[in-house]
Amino acid sequence: MDDVVATGDGEVVYAATDVVVRLDHDGEVVWSHDLGAGGPRRGLSRSGLAVSSDDTLIWVYAADAMADRGDDDRLLVLDSRTGLLLGSTALESVGHGAELLTHEDGSLLVGIAQGQDGGILYVARFDDGVLTVRELIGMLDGDRVPRAFSSDGTRLLTCEYAGPDDVAVHSWPDGSVLASFAAEDLVPDELPGEEPLLEYGAGFLDDDHVFVVVKGEDDESGDDFAECAVPVVIDLVSGVSRAVGALAAPVLDHEPVALGDGTWIAVDPEPAGGVESLVRRRFRLAPSA
């Protein structure tokens, strides 16, 4: 499975290798949309999904170029209830996957990852039956990976594409940088290593706090990849950051996800019975002195 999203009524839409499927509450197929079979030269390719803010549309990023089923990637708009194709357009990208963020104004932000060729950022709209897409350039461009919109839609959180070694808060839609935090300035004392990085899974805990995961090397092993990680919360008012969890080996397939309501979802590092489970944790402000 490449991606999965929940609709407003709690049903599920998922994207597999070459198909997008909606399931009802009983797990029965409501509709299925075929993306086309991949070719013999298929590489690493993952479809991406998002549900529109009014729950009427399913946005689909199809990594057609890497899937060897076309020269260009595609952005599709499907009717959420029926799966009917409402619009489709070619994108000037050769991506392995994409981050799709819907905005309350009906627009979609698409951040496409092209590996060593960098990223591309698009803003898309579907108005009156017409799909439009434009590439973002300038202060907010393909060098940034979009992570989350604030609850009021006025700010956007991004990470640097390479690394990443910083996280930034932008005003939206102009893209100007309101605040930026380097990974090396967020390192808790207990994290080993001298060249920390961030996980891509950053998000808004609430309007005033950003959640990130800082990772570092294991000095004793000498490995050149991240071996340990710790969740960190940044106070956007004061600029102060602090660790809010225990140091642990990162589980890259299940990065923590901030939900915007003061909580985040993480993998339990010591599950009962040895079976991985997801836990929801809440951030609480330290009591005033």
TAMONOR-V439417 format. One line per field, one symbol per residue. burial: b if it has 9 or more other C-alpha atoms within 8 Angstrom, else e. A space follows every 50 residues. Layout:
BEGIN
burial=???
END
This chain:
BEGIN
burial=ebbbbbbeeebbbbbbebbbbbbbeeeebbbbbeeeebeeebeebbbbbb bbbebbbbbbbbbbbbbbbeebbbbbbbbbeebebbbbeeeebbbbbbbb bbbeebbbbbbbbbeeebbbbbbbbbeeeebeeeebeeebbbbbbbbbbb eebbbbbbbbbeebbbbbbbbbeebbbeebbbbbebbeeebbbeebbbbe bbbbbbebbbbbbbbbbbeeeebeebbbbbbbbbbbeeeebbbbeebeeb eeeebbbbbbebbbbbbbeebeeeeeeeeeeeeeeeeee
END
